[in-house]
Amino acid sequence: MTDTVLFARLKHETNTFSSLSTGREAFASTSLFRGAEIVPEFRGTNTDLGGFLRVADAEGWDVVPTVAANATPGGVVTADAFSAFLDRILDGIEEHDPDAVLLGLHGAMVTERHRDGDGRILDAVRSAVGDDVPVMATLDLHANVSDRMVANADGLFGYDTYPHVDIGDTGETAARAMAATLQGNLEPTVVIERAPVLPPLPPLQTAAEPMASLLATAADAESEPVPDVSVLGGFAYADVPEAGVSVVGVADESVASEAAAACADLAGAADARRHEFDRTYTGVDDAVAEAAAWDRDAPLVLADIADNPGGGSAQDGTVLLEALLDAGVEDAAVAAIHDPAAVDAATAAGVGETVTVDLGGHTEENGDPIAVEGTVRLLSDGTYRNQGPMSTGLEVSFGRTAVLAVDGIDVIVASHRQQPYDPEAFRSHGITPERKRVLVLKSTVHYRAAFEPIAGGVREVSAPGLCSPDLSAFTYDHVGRPTYPLDSE
């Protein structure tokens, strides 16, 4: 008998400090597919749904794709958008009565009505299918895992890499565990332990300590009856009670206590090593001085880590760009400044023409608008497909874009906020990144997967933005206390 497995993807990483609301249009401008559109779009991609589909094809499942909705991180998700997408999942359950449900979630969604958006999704799905239908979900490494999520899932599987180059692998792991469950070879349960540690984004890079050895220990704890142990760093820019490090295991009921003990050991190790999450960063002046003197064959990558749209920042910060212009740095390229009005002005002027705009600095306290005069080098719809190791094959878009040549710096100006973690962000706009002296990226860690191999040097630049690694810049009302580094010990 063929098993019917319902698929859905509903993801958002919510920065509760952002003033930007995340409505239906934010999902539509990032990644939104419904029903029959989903399978051809995601088959063969390094995504959660791509991983699900690889196993579904091997198992011969009857797949029911419902919705695949993902928005660039930002402020809270509107009740209207959340209900519309969740209702598609629930309608699919009611219509098809599936034998199992596989979900691609983030784990750090906050909506207008639900501080624990992912818990609400899992709760609603569990209520719809009942206790006898297995429900499993993939989670981002930055998930803030709640008790409600654990209580309503038979499996929660987190990414093991940051940059997230294993999203497809994680989807496969979840789907293989689902196959074992449907075959009667796994009676899954979820166990969780937490550490009172709230790291900012940069030290969660999994090629560096302490995450590298924590994840290696988690992998050693996995076995056939324990298909997954995930060390999740949490998302520090969501002010919710569950924010911070958690260790989540998926285990057969027969070894649940052993899996819980392994998770407890890992959570204790993360707590004991909390000071290893402390990092130093490059100041704007030092970064610009190095850029001005850079003479290697490969480009210097300046990561504007705090103005990362992938963590909910506005992506229109101007502090680093203004300093580079003031210093006369040339042969540089910037991806990207979010400024739809500047794109409109460039479009009205046309390619080859000169345009004067007040660029960036319109949203948060991350620099003032810069009055610039630039030549319009290119106009585009801003759409490309990732070719690098993260989310390979996935279509992403900056929306309508313009490339402005401003005093020796090519600035990609975008209509949609989108993290530029793949070199195609430059190449699709007529810029060969390997040939530039300096590259400026609005990204915190994801850029490393594809840009480190072509870079002569990488600097994490600390400029203003809503992903600042200095958590003392934010006021927390809901995070559990004491938590390091909000509390010293």
C-alpha positions in Angstrom: 0.0 0.0 0.0 1.4 3.4 -1.0 1.8 5.9 1.8 0.4 9.4 1.3 2.8 12.0 2.7 1.9 15.7 2.9 4.7 18.3 2.4 4.7 21.9 3.4 7.3 24.7 3.8 6.4 27.7 6.0 9.5 29.5 7.2 10.4 32.9 8.7 13.2 34.0 11.0 11.6 36.9 12.9 13.7 39.8 14.3 11.4 41.2 16.9 13.5 44.4 17.0 12.6 45.2 13.4 10.0 47.8 12.5 9.4 46.0 9.1 6.1 44.0 9.0 6.2 40.6 7.2 3.0 40.2 5.2 2.0 38.2 2.2 3.9 40.3 -0.2 7.2 39.6 1.7 6.7 35.9 1.1 5.6 36.5 -2.5 8.8 38.5 -3.2 11.1 35.9 -1.6 9.8 32.4 -2.3 6.1 31.4 -2.6 4.8 28.3 -4.4 1.5 26.5 -4.1 0.3 23.0 -4.9 1.5 21.5 -8.1 4.1 24.3 -8.6 6.2 22.9 -5.7 7.6 19.6 -6.9 9.2 20.8 -10.2 10.5 23.9 -8.5 12.3 22.1 -5.6 13.2 18.7 -7.1 17.0 18.5 -7.4 17.6 21.5 -5.1 19.7 21.7 -1.9 16.6 22.6 0.2 14.5 20.9 2.8 11.8 20.1 0.2 14.5 18.9 -2.2 15.7 16.4 0.4 12.1 15.3 1.1 11.5 14.6 -2.5 14.7 12.5 -3.0 13.4 10.1 -0.3 9.8 10.3 -1.5 10.9 9.2 -5.0 12.9 6.3 -3.5 10.1 5.2 -1.3 7.3 5.6 -3.9 5.2 7.9 -1.7 2.1 9.6 -2.9 3.2 13.2 -2.3 0.7 16.0 -1.4 2.5 19.4 -1.8 0.5 22.1 -0.2 2.5 25.4 0.2 6.1 26.4 0.1 6.4 29.9 1.7 9.5 31.6 2.9 10.2 35.3 3.5 13.4 37.2 4.0 13.8 37.6 7.8 12.3 40.8 9.2 9.7 41.9 11.7 6.7 39.9 13.0 4.6 38.0 10.5 1.1 39.4 10.0 -1.8 37.4 11.2 -3.3 37.5 7.7 -0.2 36.0 6.0 0.3 33.4 8.7 -3.4 32.2 8.6 -3.5 32.1 4.8 -0.5 29.8 4.6 -1.4 27.6 7.6 -4.9 27.2 6.3 -3.5 25.8 3.0 -1.7 23.1 5.0 -4.8 22.3 7.1 -7.0 22.2 4.0 -4.6 19.7 2.4 -4.8 17.5 5.5 -8.6 17.6 5.5 -8.8 16.8 1.8 -6.1 14.1 1.6 -6.1 12.5 5.0 -2.3 11.8 4.8 -0.4 9.0 6.5 2.3 11.4 7.5 3.3 15.1 7.4 6.7 16.5 6.7 7.3 20.2 7.3 10.1 22.6 6.4 10.1 25.1 9.3 12.5 27.6 10.6 11.9 27.5 14.4 12.2 31.3 15.1 8.9 32.6 13.7 7.0 35.2 15.7 3.6 36.4 14.4 1.3 39.2 15.4 -0.8 36.7 17.5 1.7 33.9 18.3 5.1 34.5 19.9 5.8 30.9 19.1 4.7 30.7 15.5 6.3 27.3 14.8 4.7 25.8 17.9 1.4 27.1 16.6 1.9 25.4 13.2 2.8 22.1 14.8 0.0 22.3 17.3 -2.5 23.0 14.5 -1.2 20.2 12.3 -1.2 17.7 15.3 -4.8 18.6 16.1 -5.8 18.1 12.4 -4.1 14.7 11.9 -4.5 13.2 15.4 -2.0 11.4 17.5 -1.5 8.4 15.2 -0.2 10.2 12.2 3.6 11.0 12.4 4.5 14.7 12.1 8.2 15.7 11.5 9.9 18.9 10.7 13.3 20.3 9.7 14.6 23.3 11.6 17.2 26.0 11.0 20.3 25.9 13.2 19.0 29.2 14.6 15.7 27.8 15.8 14.4 28.8 19.3 12.8 25.5 20.1 9.8 25.6 22.4 8.2 22.9 24.5 5.1 23.3 22.3 7.1 22.4 19.3 8.5 19.3 21.0 5.1 18.2 22.3 3.5 18.2 18.9 6.3 16.7 16.7 7.5 13.1 16.3 10.8 14.4 15.0 12.6 17.8 14.8 15.8 17.8 12.7 18.1 20.8 12.8 20.7 21.9 10.2 24.2 20.9 11.3 26.1 23.6 9.4 26.3 27.4 9.3 26.6 28.5 6.5 23.6 26.1 5.9 25.1 23.9 3.2 23.3 20.8 4.5 19.6 21.9 4.2 18.9 19.2 1.6 20.7 16.6 3.7 18.6 17.5 6.7 15.5 17.1 4.6 16.7 13.7 3.7 17.4 12.7 7.3 13.9 13.7 8.3 12.3 11.9 5.4 14.4 8.7 6.1 13.3 8.8 9.7 9.7 9.2 8.5 10.1 6.2 6.2 11.4 4.1 9.1 8.5 5.2 11.2 5.9 4.3 8.5 7.6 0.9 8.0 7.3 0.2 11.8 11.1 0.3 12.3 11.2 3.5 14.5 8.9 4.6 17.3 10.2 8.2 17.4 10.1 10.7 20.2 11.8 14.1 20.7 14.0 15.0 23.6 15.4 18.4 24.4 17.9 20.1 26.8 18.7 23.8 26.9 21.7 25.9 27.9 21.4 29.4 29.3 23.5 30.8 26.5 22.3 33.3 23.8 25.0 33.7 21.2 24.9 36.3 18.4 25.2 35.0 14.9 29.0 35.1 14.0 30.3 32.6 16.6 27.7 30.1 15.6 29.8 29.4 12.4 30.1 25.7 12.5 33.7 25.4 11.1 34.9 27.3 14.2 34.9 26.5 17.9 33.0 25.9 20.0 30.3 24.8 17.5 32.7 22.5 15.5 33.4 20.1 18.4 29.9 20.3 19.9 28.5 19.2 16.5 31.1 16.5 16.2 30.1 15.1 19.6 26.4 15.3 18.5 27.2 13.3 15.4 28.9 10.6 17.5 25.7 10.3 19.6 23.7 9.3 16.5 22.9 5.8 15.6 20.1 3.8 14.0 17.8 4.1 16.9 18.9 7.8 17.4 18.7 9.2 13.8 19.5 12.8 14.8 21.0 14.9 17.5 21.1 18.7 16.7 22.9 21.5 18.5 20.8 24.6 17.8 22.4 27.9 18.5 19.1 29.8 18.7 18.3 33.2 17.2 19.3 36.1 19.5 17.2 38.7 17.7 13.9 37.1 18.6 12.9 38.2 22.1 11.1 35.0 23.2 11.4 32.9 26.3 13.0 30.0 24.4 15.7 32.0 22.7 19.2 30.5 23.0 21.1 27.2 22.7 19.2 23.9 22.7 20.1 20.4 22.0 17.4 18.3 20.3 17.4 14.6 19.8 15.1 12.2 17.8 15.2 8.7 19.2 13.3 5.5 19.3 11.3 5.3 22.5 13.4 2.4 23.7 16.5 4.6 23.9 14.9 7.9 24.8 16.6 8.2 28.2 20.0 7.6 26.7 19.4 10.2 24.0 18.2 12.7 26.6 21.4 12.1 28.6 23.5 12.8 25.5 21.6 16.0 24.9 22.1 17.0 28.5 25.8 16.5 28.3 26.0 18.6 25.2 23.9 21.4 26.7 26.2 21.4 29.7 29.3 21.5 27.5 27.8 24.6 25.6 27.2 26.3 28.9 30.7 25.5 30.2 32.2 26.9 27.0 29.9 30.0 26.9 32.9 32.4 26.8 34.1 30.8 23.6 31.1 32.4 21.9 32.7 35.8 22.6 34.4 37.3 19.5 36.2 40.5 18.4 35.2 42.3 15.2 36.8 44.8 12.8 35.9 48.4 13.2 34.8 50.4 10.2 37.9 52.6 10.2 40.2 49.7 10.3 38.3 47.9 7.6 38.4 50.9 5.3 42.1 51.5 5.9 42.8 47.9 4.9 40.6 48.2 1.8 42.4 51.3 0.7 45.8 49.5 0.9 44.7 46.1 -0.5 46.9 44.9 -3.2 46.5 41.1 -3.4 45.2 39.3 -6.5 42.1 38.0 -4.7 39.5 40.4 -3.3 39.1 41.6 0.3 35.7 40.6 1.5 34.1 43.1 4.0 31.1 41.5 5.6 28.7 44.1 6.9 27.6 41.6 9.6 25.1 43.7 11.5 23.1 44.9 8.5 22.3 41.4 7.3 18.8 41.0 5.9 19.2 37.2 6.5 18.8 38.1 10.2 16.1 40.7 9.8 18.1 43.9 9.4 17.0 46.6 6.9 19.9 46.2 4.4 20.0 49.9 3.8 22.8 50.7 6.2 25.3 53.3 4.8 28.0 53.6 7.4 30.5 51.3 5.7 29.7 52.5 2.2 30.0 56.1 3.1 33.4 55.5 4.8 34.7 53.7 1.7 33.6 56.6 -0.5 35.2 59.2 1.8 38.4 57.2 1.7 38.4 57.1 -2.1 38.4 53.3 -2.2 37.9 52.1 -5.8 37.5 48.9 -7.8 34.9 47.7 -5.2 31.4 46.3 -5.4 28.6 46.3 -2.9 25.7 43.7 -2.6 23.3 45.2 -1.9 21.6 48.3 -0.7 17.9 48.1 -0.3 16.3 51.3 -1.7 13.3 50.9 -4.0 13.1 54.7 -4.6 16.7 54.8 -5.8 15.9 51.9 -8.2 12.9 53.8 -9.5 15.1 56.9 -10.1 17.7 54.8 -11.9 15.1 53.1 -14.1 13.6 56.5 -15.0 17.0 57.8 -16.0 18.0 54.7 -18.0 21.2 52.7 -18.6 24.3 54.9 -19.2 22.7 58.0 -17.7 23.7 59.8 -14.5 21.4 59.9 -11.6 21.5 61.7 -8.2 19.9 59.9 -5.3 19.8 59.9 -1.5 20.9 56.3 -1.1 20.0 54.1 1.8 19.6 55.0 5.5 15.8 55.2 5.3 14.7 52.6 7.8 16.6 51.9 11.0 19.3 53.6 12.9 22.1 52.3 10.7 23.4 55.4 8.9 22.0 58.4 7.1 21.1 58.6 3.5 24.1 59.3 1.3 23.7 61.9 -1.5 25.4 60.2 -4.4 25.8 60.8 -8.1 26.2 57.6 -10.1 26.1 56.2 -13.6 23.4 53.6 -14.2 25.4 50.6 -15.4 22.6 48.0 -15.5 19.0 47.5 -14.8 17.6 44.0 -14.0 14.7 42.0 -12.5 17.2 40.9 -9.9 16.5 37.2 -10.2 19.1 34.5 -10.3 19.6 30.9 -9.1 22.2 29.9 -6.5 25.2 28.1 -7.9 27.2 27.8 -4.7 27.0 25.2 -2.0 24.2 26.7 0.0 20.6 26.3 -1.3 22.0 25.2 -4.7 19.5 25.6 -7.5 17.1 27.7 -5.5 15.8 30.8 -7.3 16.2 34.0 -5.3 15.6 37.7 -6.2 16.6 41.2 -5.2 13.5 42.4 -7.1 14.0 45.2 -9.6 17.6 46.3 -9.3 20.0 48.9 -10.6 23.8 48.9 -10.6 25.1 52.4 -9.8 28.8 53.2 -10.5 29.7 55.7 -7.8 33.2 57.0 -7.6 34.8 53.6 -8.5 32.3 51.5 -6.5 29.6 49.4 -8.2 26.6 49.4 -5.9 23.8 46.9 -6.5 20.6 48.7 -5.4 17.7 46.4 -4.7 13.9 46.6 -4.4 13.6 43.5 -2.2 15.8 42.6 0.8 17.8 39.5 0.1 21.0 38.2 1.6 23.8 38.0 -1.0 25.4 34.8 0.0 26.0 33.4 -3.5 28.4 35.0 -6.1 25.6 34.9 -8.6 24.3 38.0 -6.8 27.2 39.8 -8.5 27.5 37.8 -11.7 23.9 38.1 -12.6 24.4 41.9 -12.4 27.4 42.0 -14.7 30.0 42.0 -12.0 32.8 39.4 -11.8 33.5 39.2 -8.1 36.9 37.5 -8.5 38.2 40.6 -10.4 37.2 43.2 -7.8 39.7 44.5 -5.2 37.0 44.8 -2.5 33.6 43.1 -2.1 31.1 44.4 0.5 28.4 41.9 1.5 25.4 42.4 3.7 25.8 39.0 5.3 26.9 37.6 8.6 28.1 34.0 8.0 26.3 32.5 5.0 28.6 34.3 2.5 31.6 32.2 3.7 30.5 29.0 1.9 30.9 30.5 -1.6 33.0 33.6 -1.1 35.8 32.3 1.1 37.2 30.2 -1.8 37.6 33.3 -4.0 38.7 35.8 -1.3 42.2 37.0 -0.4 40.9 38.0 3.0 37.7 38.2 5.0 36.8 40.8 7.7 33.7 40.8 9.9 33.0 44.6 10.1 31.0 45.9 13.0 28.8 48.7 11.7 25.3 49.5 13.0 22.4 47.2 12.2 19.7 44.9 13.8 22.1 41.9 13.7 24.7 43.6 15.8 26.8 41.0 17.7 26.7 43.4 20.7 23.5 42.2 22.3 23.7 44.9 24.9 22.3 47.2 22.2 18.9 45.4 22.5 16.3 45.5 25.3 15.0 42.0 26.1 11.7 41.6 27.9 10.9 37.9 27.4 14.2 35.9 27.2 14.7 33.6 30.1 17.2 35.0 32.7 19.9 34.6 33.6 21.3 34.0 30.2 24.9 34.7 29.0 26.0 37.2 27.7 23.0 39.3 28.8 24.0 38.3 32.4 27.7 38.1 33.1 27.6 34.7 34.9 
